[in-house]
Amino acid sequence: MSRRITIAAGLLAIVASTADAHSASDAYLTIEAPTSVDAGKASTPTARVQWDIAVRDLDFVMKIDDDGDGRIVWKELRRHQDAIARYALAHIAFQRAGKACTTKLTKQLVDDHADGAYVALFFDVTCVGPPAPLTLDYSLFFAIDPSHRAVLVSRVGADTATALLSPQNAKVDLAIGNAVRR
């Protein structure tokens, strides 16, 4: 009987440590329209974006932990900055009126969230053509982790909208770009 209890306790400890070892895959995407003062200028982007992606998720896909010690330090993140940006930006697209918009990375930082470190990508989205809603197509990690979710916050002036991006809700229309505000 005590052998069964020992085995059961050992199995429970393994399951508990496995369950605790990986939290849900998530990201945070904040999209803002330019201020009314900037809107309408030829050099002003259609939207400014901050995209926070969990370092643990990027490591799972890209093997950022170069020395395999289980810790990802700034030197390792810095070494992989370009690859991280390329990978992430390949999994997000914006378009307006059916025409692709361009994205331009402006900076890359590290941000701390309650559940760990996140790579924070900042980029501008620029669309040409007449004012129309901006469409976001998001696919980060969906092919390898269908449970991945991204929390989307979209801001246009004082108006804020939110959405949860998932494989079932990967394409959304945003009010950004509807009209030039003055």
Secondary structure, 3 states (H helix, E strand, C coil): CHHHHHHHHHHHHHHHHHHHHCCCCEEEEEEECCCCCCCCCCCCCCEEEEEEEEHHHHHHHHCCCCCCCCCCCHHHHHHCHHHHHHHHHCCEEEEECCEECEEEEEEEEEEEECCEEEEEEEEEEECCCCCCCEEEEECCCCCCCCCCEEEEEEEECCEEEEEEEECCECEEEECCCCCCCC
